[in-house]
Amino acid sequence: MSVKVIISGGGTGGHIFPAISIANELKSRIKDIDILFVGAKGRMEMEKVPKAGYPIKGLSINGFQRNWRDTRNLSFPFKLLFSLLKSFFIVRKFKPAVVIGTGGYASGPLLFVASKLSIPALIQEQNSFPGITNKLLSKSVQKICVAYENMQRFFPEDKLLLLGNPIRKDLIDSSSKKAQGIKHFELDENKSVVLVIGGSLGARTINESMAALIDDLESNDIQLIWQTGISFEKEALELTDNKKNIQASAFIYEMDLAYSVADIIISRAGASTISELCLVGKPSILVPSPNVSEDHQTKNAMALVDKSAAIMVKDIEAKNDLGNTLRELLKDNKKQEELAKNIKKLAIVDSSKLIVDEVLKLID
């Protein structure tokens, strides 16, 4: 008889990709396993999860808007009620041995129902400042896996496990791929490399700030690998045309190679990205997105800044300050070494494996 597991989480890649990593680890460890995902209709998990090879059911649920005048709040109680009912029928029919939540709208009703039906549950919180859903669920689940220290401020301490965020396995040995990365990106190994990653959709503030620095970087013989996202690709390609040291593209598929060659990384501060940065151990300048709930990214970034493990530039100040911050860091080898050493200390390898170890204990 197969082991049945429900995984619920989504809304953003930061919730979805850890969920898929956990599912993949479970699948590799248990020969006869049946995994079902539950997500929110209309959100990106409804596309990404099937592409990863897993079935998914959707709930008609959305978050409560902080602006109480928002008309979408009128439908929220009804959507929540229907999502709870649908979750009840999903859980009763599927009969999971354990339920896992990685955050997002759908995980609330699903894990709440599972707890009421006495099914063991575990949540994995990626951020240094948890969302409302996971805070509420913490009272009813058995285990809470976190990626940052001092999370007892938000969760019951006896349930906490500091196990990190699941990340792509190809990044674990990225440092050994530098020669391969230099060849792939056709770089000069004697020149500094700046890697800019703003997400698959792009980070406008970072992109506009980098656009203003193109001539400066080229005149100082700095090499730039620039992931622009879809929204800024055309503009970036026009700006970098015929500039030998600058490479711009909407998306970098060989992220392990990009990380391997980078001397300095400029990035947003999503939880999964920060876990990757800790693992690759490179000096980083973080520009947190202001467009995320509860300002998660600033809190994630500050968790590193407070340990001298990264530099933060506020989004609103990036156009004025990002260039100067980058120039100063490029000149300061001692600061680069300090940041690299301190961020590497925060890395947790094999997070998926450690989380699945805890899931298997709940099944037993």
Secondary structure, DSSP 4 states (H G I P E B T S, - for coil): --EEEEEE--SSHHHHHHHHHHHHHHHHH-SSEEEEEEEETTSTHHHHHHHTT--EEEE---PPPSSTT-GGGGTHHHHHHHHHHHHHHHHHHH--SEEEE-SSTTHHHHHHHHHHTT--EEEEE-SSS--HHHHHHTTT-SEEEESSS-GGGTS-GGGEEE------GGGTTGGGGHHHHHHHTT--TTS-EEEEE--SS--HHHHHHHHTTHHHHHHTT-EEEEE--GGGHHHHHHHHTT-TTEEEES--S-HHHHHHH-SEEEE---HHHHHHHHHHT--EEE---SSSGGGHHHHHHHHHHTTTS-EE--GGGHHHHHHHHHHHHHH-HHHHHHHHHHHHHT--TTHHHHHHHHHHHHH-
